[in-house]
């Protein structure tokens, strides 16, 4: 199977959001490297900066108005190999937790909203905070990188599962709430350094990740607008012509069977049945929480929101 076919297969699956996010970042990174190399070899390297401006987020508001899509595309764009490497490693490690407990759609929602929150804080810093507004003649900074979106996922995972433990090389077991705390402190310290805009974006992503989980635990899903947009694009891509039905005659269902099936439906669409929850709780009492499957963990989480 070719590389192109592997990529198509990865994007065709509906339960593969984490790998799809990583692939998007890698494909953009690889594409820009190939383009820059071609332009450099052909002595046309001057054309590369205008191309990059189509992806990077500029803090200059007039530029942003001409390139509004960069509010999101910057979060899939990297210039440096180690930058994308560490971002994708963190996205994979912490994204697995978010995906396992909250599902693919909420993982994507946190990534997108974290990127947007980071962009907003970045723009506010360089346009409205006096100490960071560039002086006359100075160039307005621009930003690329998935760090804000990844920080949102790190903090979301730590807020959802604060005592979950990672085994770190040379350190040993560390609860992820402490990892998230260190990430936030490093970003706070970095505001005083040379990458103030990037660290402001990290803090915006961290705030979003925290608020997303707290609101979800209170029964409000901040990711619904993102999911609605995603559903619209999905329907647009898979739209099929309407099918004609030659007959509208349907065999009536037995009353007893209908009543029995309706009695087993959950009161809220998408919520697990009480019998399922009882079975899951029995399994926890016998084998512990870690014995649950991904679907069982998600059902237990949804039931806690009722």
C-alpha positions as CSV (number, residue, x, y, z in Angstrom):
1,X,0.0,0.0,0.0
2,X,1.4,3.4,-1.0
3,X,2.0,6.3,1.4
4,X,-0.8,8.3,-0.3
5,X,-3.2,5.4,0.3
6,X,-2.2,5.1,3.9
7,X,-2.9,8.8,4.4
8,X,-6.3,8.4,2.7
9,X,-7.1,5.5,4.9
10,X,-6.2,7.4,8.0
11,X,-8.5,10.3,7.1
12,X,-11.4,8.1,6.0
13,X,-11.8,6.6,9.5
14,X,-14.2,8.4,11.9
15,X,-12.5,7.2,15.1
16,X,-9.0,8.4,14.2
17,X,-9.1,12.1,15.2
18,X,-5.8,12.1,17.1
19,X,-3.8,10.6,14.3
20,X,-5.6,12.9,11.8
21,X,-4.5,16.0,13.8
22,X,-0.9,14.8,13.9
23,X,-1.0,13.9,10.2
24,X,-2.3,17.4,9.3
25,X,0.6,19.0,11.2
26,X,3.2,16.7,9.6
27,X,1.8,17.2,6.1
28,X,1.8,21.0,6.3
29,X,5.4,20.9,7.8
30,X,6.6,18.5,5.1
31,X,4.9,20.5,2.3
32,X,6.5,23.8,3.4
33,X,9.9,22.1,3.6
34,X,9.6,20.7,0.1
35,X,8.3,24.0,-1.3
36,X,11.1,26.0,0.4
37,X,13.7,23.6,-0.9
38,X,12.4,23.9,-4.5
39,X,12.3,27.7,-4.3
40,X,15.8,27.8,-2.9
41,X,17.3,25.5,-5.6
42,X,15.5,27.5,-8.3
43,X,16.9,30.8,-6.9
44,X,13.4,31.9,-6.1
45,X,13.5,31.9,-2.3
46,X,12.0,35.3,-2.2
47,X,8.6,33.8,-3.0
48,X,8.6,31.7,0.2
49,X,7.8,34.4,2.8
50,X,4.5,35.4,0.9
51,X,3.5,31.7,1.0
52,X,4.3,31.4,4.7
53,X,2.1,34.5,5.4
54,X,-0.9,32.5,4.2
55,X,-0.4,30.2,7.2
56,X,1.1,32.3,10.0
57,X,-0.9,34.5,12.3
58,X,0.2,38.1,12.1
59,X,-0.4,40.4,15.1
60,X,-1.1,43.3,12.7
61,X,-4.9,43.6,12.6
62,X,-5.1,44.9,8.9
63,X,-3.1,41.8,7.8
64,X,-5.4,39.5,9.8
65,X,-8.4,41.1,8.2
66,X,-7.0,40.1,4.8
67,X,-6.0,36.6,6.1
68,X,-8.7,35.6,8.6
69,X,-8.1,31.8,8.1
70,X,-4.7,32.2,9.8
71,X,-6.6,32.3,13.1
72,X,-6.6,28.5,12.7
73,X,-4.0,27.6,10.1
74,X,-1.1,28.9,12.3
75,X,-1.9,26.0,14.7
76,X,-1.0,23.4,12.0
77,X,2.2,25.2,10.8
78,X,5.8,24.7,12.1
79,X,9.1,26.0,11.0
80,X,11.5,24.0,13.2
81,X,11.8,20.2,13.5
82,X,12.1,20.1,17.2
83,X,9.2,22.4,17.7
84,X,6.9,20.1,15.8
85,X,8.5,17.0,17.4
86,X,7.7,18.1,21.0
87,X,4.3,19.4,20.1
88,X,3.3,16.2,18.4
89,X,4.7,14.0,21.2
90,X,2.7,16.0,23.8
91,X,-0.4,15.9,21.6
92,X,-0.1,12.1,21.3
93,X,0.5,11.5,25.0
94,X,-2.2,13.8,26.4
95,X,-4.5,13.5,23.4
96,X,-4.8,9.8,24.0
97,X,-6.2,10.5,27.5
98,X,-8.7,13.1,26.3
99,X,-9.8,10.9,23.4
100,X,-10.2,7.8,25.6
101,X,-12.4,9.5,28.1
102,X,-14.2,12.2,26.0
103,X,-14.1,10.9,22.5
104,X,-12.7,12.1,19.2
105,X,-15.0,15.0,18.6
106,X,-14.2,16.7,22.0
107,X,-10.5,16.1,21.4
108,X,-10.8,18.1,18.1
109,X,-13.0,20.7,19.8
110,X,-10.4,21.3,22.5
111,X,-7.6,21.6,19.8
112,X,-9.5,24.1,17.7
113,X,-10.8,26.2,20.6
114,X,-7.4,26.1,22.2
115,X,-5.8,27.4,19.0
116,X,-8.5,30.2,18.8
117,X,-8.1,31.2,22.4
118,X,-4.3,31.3,22.0
119,X,-4.7,33.5,18.9
120,X,-7.0,35.9,20.7
121,X,-4.6,36.4,23.7
122,X,-1.7,36.8,21.2
123,X,-3.6,39.5,19.4
124,X,-4.6,41.3,22.6
125,X,-1.0,41.3,23.9
126,X,0.5,42.9,20.8
127,X,-2.3,45.4,20.2
128,X,-3.6,46.5,23.6
129,X,-0.9,45.8,26.3
130,X,1.5,48.9,26.2
131,X,4.6,47.0,27.1
132,X,4.3,44.6,24.1
133,X,3.0,46.9,21.4
134,X,5.8,47.3,18.8
135,X,7.2,50.8,18.5
136,X,7.2,53.0,15.4
137,X,9.1,51.3,12.6
138,X,9.2,47.9,14.3
139,X,7.7,44.9,12.6
140,X,4.5,43.4,14.0
141,X,5.3,39.8,15.2
142,X,3.7,36.7,13.7
143,X,3.2,33.3,15.2
144,X,3.1,29.6,14.1
145,X,2.9,26.4,16.0
146,X,0.4,24.1,17.6
147,X,1.6,24.9,21.1
148,X,-1.5,26.8,22.2
149,X,-3.8,24.0,21.1
150,X,-1.5,21.3,22.6
151,X,-1.4,23.2,25.9
152,X,-5.2,23.3,25.9
153,X,-5.2,19.5,25.6
154,X,-2.5,19.1,28.3
155,X,-4.5,21.2,30.8
156,X,-7.8,19.6,29.8
157,X,-6.4,16.2,30.5
158,X,-4.9,17.4,33.9
159,X,-8.2,19.0,34.9
160,X,-10.2,15.8,33.9
161,X,-7.8,13.3,35.4
162,X,-5.5,15.2,37.8
163,X,-4.1,12.1,39.5
164,X,-3.3,10.1,36.4
165,X,0.4,9.2,36.4
166,X,3.0,9.3,33.7
167,X,6.3,7.6,34.0
168,X,9.0,10.1,33.0
169,X,12.5,9.2,32.1
170,X,15.0,9.9,34.9
171,X,12.2,11.2,37.1
172,X,9.8,8.3,37.6
173,X,6.0,8.5,38.2
174,X,4.6,12.0,38.0
175,X,0.9,13.0,38.2
176,X,-0.2,15.0,35.2
177,X,-1.6,17.8,37.3
178,X,2.1,18.7,38.1
179,X,3.1,18.4,34.5
180,X,0.4,20.9,33.5
181,X,1.4,23.2,36.4
182,X,5.0,23.2,35.1
183,X,3.9,23.9,31.6
184,X,1.8,26.9,32.7
185,X,4.6,28.3,34.9
186,X,7.1,28.0,32.1
187,X,4.7,29.9,29.9
188,X,4.3,32.6,32.5
189,X,8.0,33.0,32.8
190,X,8.4,33.1,29.1
191,X,6.2,36.2,28.8
192,X,9.3,38.1,30.0
193,X,11.5,36.5,27.3
194,X,12.0,36.7,23.6
195,X,8.9,34.6,22.7
196,X,6.4,36.6,24.7
197,X,3.6,36.2,22.0
198,X,4.0,32.4,21.9
199,X,3.8,32.2,25.7
200,X,0.8,34.4,25.8
201,X,-0.9,32.0,23.3
202,X,0.1,29.0,25.6
203,X,-1.7,30.7,28.5
204,X,-4.8,31.3,26.4
205,X,-4.8,27.6,25.4
206,X,-4.3,26.6,29.0
207,X,-7.3,28.7,30.2
208,X,-9.4,27.2,27.5
209,X,-8.5,23.7,28.4
210,X,-9.4,24.3,32.0
211,X,-12.7,26.0,31.3
212,X,-13.7,23.4,28.7
213,X,-13.5,20.5,31.3
214,X,-15.1,22.5,34.1
215,X,-18.0,23.5,31.8
216,X,-18.4,20.0,30.6
217,X,-18.6,18.7,34.1
218,X,-21.3,21.3,34.7
219,X,-23.3,19.9,31.8
220,X,-22.3,22.5,29.1
221,X,-20.3,21.4,26.1
222,X,-18.3,24.4,24.7
223,X,-17.3,22.3,21.7
224,X,-20.8,22.1,20.2
225,X,-20.2,25.0,17.7
226,X,-17.0,23.2,16.5
227,X,-18.8,19.9,16.2
228,X,-21.7,21.6,14.3
229,X,-19.3,23.1,11.8
230,X,-17.6,19.7,11.4
231,X,-20.9,18.0,10.9
232,X,-21.8,20.5,8.2
233,X,-18.6,19.9,6.3
234,X,-19.0,16.2,6.7
235,X,-22.6,16.3,5.2
236,X,-21.3,18.5,2.4
237,X,-18.6,16.1,1.5
238,X,-20.8,13.0,1.7
239,X,-24.0,14.4,0.2
240,X,-25.8,11.9,-2.0
241,X,-28.8,12.4,-4.3
242,X,-32.2,11.7,-2.8
243,X,-33.5,8.2,-3.3
244,X,-37.1,7.6,-4.5
245,X,-39.2,5.3,-2.5
246,X,-41.7,3.2,-4.6
247,X,-43.9,2.2,-1.7
248,X,-44.7,3.8,1.6
249,X,-46.4,0.7,3.1
250,X,-44.8,-0.4,6.3
251,X,-45.5,-3.5,8.3
252,X,-46.8,-2.4,11.7
253,X,-44.6,-3.5,14.7
254,X,-46.2,-5.6,17.4
255,X,-47.4,-3.3,20.3
256,X,-45.7,-5.5,22.9
257,X,-42.3,-5.3,21.1
258,X,-42.6,-1.5,20.7
259,X,-43.4,-1.0,24.3
260,X,-40.6,-3.2,25.4
261,X,-38.0,-1.4,23.2
262,X,-39.2,2.0,24.2
263,X,-38.9,1.2,27.9
264,X,-35.2,0.4,27.4
265,X,-34.4,3.7,25.7
266,X,-32.5,6.2,27.8
267,X,-34.3,9.3,28.8
268,X,-31.7,11.5,27.1
269,X,-30.4,10.7,23.6
270,X,-26.8,9.5,23.9
271,X,-27.0,8.7,27.6
272,X,-26.3,5.1,28.7
273,X,-29.0,2.8,30.1
274,X,-29.1,2.2,33.8
275,X,-28.6,-1.5,33.3
276,X,-25.4,-0.7,31.5
277,X,-24.1,1.5,34.3
278,X,-24.9,-1.1,36.9
279,X,-22.9,-3.7,34.9
280,X,-20.0,-1.3,34.6
281,X,-20.1,-0.6,38.3
282,X,-20.1,-4.3,39.1
283,X,-17.1,-4.7,36.8
284,X,-15.2,-2.0,38.7
285,X,-16.0,-3.6,42.1
286,X,-14.7,-7.0,40.7
287,X,-11.6,-5.9,38.6
288,X,-11.0,-2.2,39.3
289,X,-11.4,0.9,37.1
290,X,-8.5,0.1,34.8
291,X,-10.2,-3.1,33.6
292,X,-12.9,-1.0,31.8
293,X,-12.8,-0.7,28.0
294,X,-12.8,2.7,26.3
295,X,-16.5,2.5,25.5
296,X,-17.3,1.6,29.2
297,X,-15.3,4.6,30.5
298,X,-17.1,6.9,28.1
299,X,-20.5,5.6,29.2
300,X,-19.6,6.1,32.8
301,X,-18.4,9.6,32.2
302,X,-21.7,10.5,30.3
303,X,-23.7,9.0,33.1
304,X,-22.0,11.2,35.6
305,X,-23.3,14.3,33.6
306,X,-26.9,13.3,34.1
